[in-house]
Amino acid sequence: MPNIDGKNLQLLRELQADGRRSNRALAETIDMSASSTLERVRELEREGVITGYHAEVDPAAIGRRIEAMISVRVVPKTRELVERVVESIYSLAETVSVSLMSGEYDLMVHVSVPDTASLRAIVVDRIAAIPGVVDERTSIMFEHRRKHVLEPLEA
């Protein structure tokens, strides 16, 4: 398990809040030298704690006004078939994420589309048509909140 001491925790909080911050500004915020801060960030990256940096985009601002969660059941439930279905769904431009689940449904698919006609098309014409998909259930999302700052939880 990576070393998440107090300074590393501060680094993670600050980078999650603003990943574009310069190393110098980051160092000033956490009261460390720039060289020590840079080394800590690089170590967190090497250890796989920090997995990347990205720009967050508002789906509605790029014409994707409808978001939905689609529960998908796959039969027969073999590793090979499930992986093929996951890859097929993940490759769709409308797909935001695919999660492998336990329970009644095997996959949870998050999509964002321009309108309800597009949602119908992706569910009926694209996802339901994938070999192995035997059932799907769609729920339109009215609101989506995501935490952008995650901290380790105490055991």
C-alpha angles and dihedrals in degrees: 000000000000120000107259103180125164095278093047089050090052090049092051092049093049096045092047090051092048119003092179095065114122119249090244092054091045091051092050092050094054095036099242135120116271092241093052091046092051092049092050092049091049091049091050088051093048091049091052095244091118106044100177150315127253146163116253112228126199105234092211090055090061095045099269099121098158124063124184142175115225120197110207130195120204125201130221091030100217123148091240095051094043090051091050091050092047091051092047093051095040091054092059112106091227094057117105097175143344123210126191108225142189120228134046095338125046102207137033111204123193113202134176121201139166098248147346093274089059090047091052091049095051093047100041103029103032114022099033089048094059111108109254096026106119103164140013135182122199128206121183114224115229093187136004123201121183127183111233096191117062124180131191113269120229115252 
